[in-house]
Structures are given as structure tokens and as C-alpha cells.
Amino acid sequence: MSSLASGCSKKWIKLPSVLIPCLQAIAEHGVEEFKKKYDVSLIYKNVVEGWYQELDVHGNTVRYRLHVQAYDCLRRLLKFEAILLQQHAQNNEESTITLESFDRI
């Protein structure tokens, strides 16, 4: 995501493609965090659509709203909306990803 000339965007901007491997990894991380927190059985499938917000002018903090598909223990394909916050670290350290919400839709 590129920095916006006028500052940070508070509105959701649609992602042009959700097939990007790093975006799929962020979504899968969200499913894994939800599984750990609630001790549920879900198997990540993919992201079907998504949006983002840049929360600082340098693009170091990005919030994602992703529609994710996952299988439950009965092998039903379910759809969820995951809100994740990605904060890019300085000096080439790994970024942190925080699951803010994960709701069935």
C-alpha cells in the first residue's frame, strides 16, 4: 500500500487483489489466532475479498478487513470477517499482526 499525499485514510479501500501471498498469510494468521483463543477447529481456505486502511502517513501501520473462508470440524465451508492490524517494525525486524475481531458472516 502506498502512502497517501493528504495523510492517513480513515475509510476502507478495496484491495485490488486478495491473491497476494503475504495477504493470504495475514488472513491465515488471523484464523490461527482465533483458533488458539477460542479452542475451535477451523481450517483456513482463502481470502475472498478485502479492504485496508493506512493508519499513518508512512504506511507502517495498516488495518485489514478481510472476508475469509474456513472449514469447521464438520467440513462446512464458513465465511468470516477478520479485522487485523499490521505494524511494520523498523530496521528490518518482523512486523506484528494483531487480530482485532473475527466474526462469522
C-alpha positions as CSV (number, residue, x, y, z in Angstrom):
1,M,0.0,0.0,0.0
2,S,1.3,3.4,-0.9
3,S,1.4,6.5,1.4
4,L,-1.4,9.0,0.7
5,A,-0.3,12.5,0.0
6,S,-3.1,14.0,2.1
7,G,-2.4,11.9,5.2
8,C,-4.0,8.7,6.6
9,S,-7.1,7.2,5.2
10,K,-9.9,6.5,7.7
11,K,-12.1,4.9,5.1
12,W,-11.8,1.4,3.9
13,I,-10.1,1.0,0.5
14,K,-10.8,-2.2,-1.5
15,L,-7.8,-4.4,-2.2
16,P,-7.4,-4.9,-6.0
17,S,-6.3,-8.5,-5.5
18,V,-6.5,-10.8,-2.5
19,L,-4.3,-13.4,-4.1
20,I,-1.1,-11.9,-2.8
21,P,0.7,-14.5,-0.7
22,C,1.5,-12.1,2.1
23,L,-2.2,-11.1,2.4
24,Q,-3.2,-14.8,2.5
25,A,-0.6,-15.3,5.2
26,I,-2.0,-12.4,7.3
27,A,-5.5,-13.9,7.0
28,E,-4.3,-17.4,7.9
29,H,-2.6,-15.9,11.0
30,G,-6.0,-14.4,12.0
31,V,-7.6,-17.8,11.7
32,E,-4.8,-19.4,13.8
33,E,-5.1,-16.7,16.5
34,F,-8.9,-17.2,16.7
35,K,-8.4,-21.0,17.0
36,K,-6.0,-20.5,19.9
37,K,-8.1,-18.0,21.7
38,Y,-11.4,-20.0,21.5
39,D,-10.1,-23.6,21.1
40,V,-12.1,-24.2,17.9
41,S,-11.3,-26.3,14.9
42,L,-11.1,-24.3,11.7
43,I,-9.0,-25.0,8.6
44,Y,-8.1,-21.9,6.6
45,K,-9.1,-21.9,2.9
46,N,-8.6,-18.4,1.5
47,V,-9.5,-14.7,1.4
48,V,-12.4,-13.9,-0.9
49,E,-12.3,-10.1,-0.6
50,G,-10.7,-7.4,1.5
51,W,-10.1,-3.8,2.3
52,Y,-7.4,-1.8,4.1
53,Q,-6.8,1.5,6.0
54,E,-3.4,3.1,6.2
55,L,-3.2,4.5,9.8
56,D,-0.1,6.5,9.5
57,V,1.4,8.6,6.7
58,H,4.3,6.3,6.1
59,G,2.2,3.2,5.7
60,N,3.8,1.5,8.6
61,T,0.5,0.6,10.3
62,V,-2.2,-0.9,8.2
63,R,-5.6,-2.3,9.3
64,Y,-7.1,-5.1,7.1
65,R,-10.8,-6.1,6.9
66,L,-10.8,-9.5,5.2
67,H,-13.6,-11.9,4.2
68,V,-12.1,-15.3,4.9
69,Q,-13.3,-18.8,4.2
70,A,-12.5,-21.7,6.5
71,Y,-13.8,-25.2,7.1
72,D,-15.2,-26.2,10.5
73,C,-14.9,-29.6,12.2
74,L,-18.0,-30.8,10.2
75,R,-16.2,-29.8,6.9
76,R,-18.7,-27.0,6.3
77,L,-17.3,-24.0,4.5
78,L,-17.9,-20.9,6.6
79,K,-17.3,-17.2,5.9
80,F,-15.8,-14.8,8.5
81,E,-14.8,-11.2,8.6
82,A,-11.4,-10.7,10.2
83,I,-10.0,-7.4,11.3
84,L,-6.3,-7.4,11.6
85,L,-3.7,-4.7,12.4
86,Q,-0.3,-5.0,10.9
87,Q,2.5,-2.8,12.3
88,H,5.7,-2.8,10.3
89,A,8.8,-2.8,12.5
90,Q,11.9,-0.6,12.0
91,N,15.3,-1.9,11.0
92,N,14.0,-4.9,9.0
93,E,12.5,-6.6,12.1
94,E,9.4,-8.7,11.5
95,S,6.1,-6.9,11.6
96,T,3.5,-7.7,14.2
97,I,0.0,-8.8,13.3
98,T,-2.8,-8.4,15.9
99,L,-6.3,-9.9,15.5
100,E,-8.8,-7.3,16.4
101,S,-12.0,-9.1,15.6
102,F,-13.2,-12.3,13.9
103,D,-16.9,-12.8,13.2
104,R,-19.0,-15.2,11.2
105,I,-20.8,-13.5,8.3
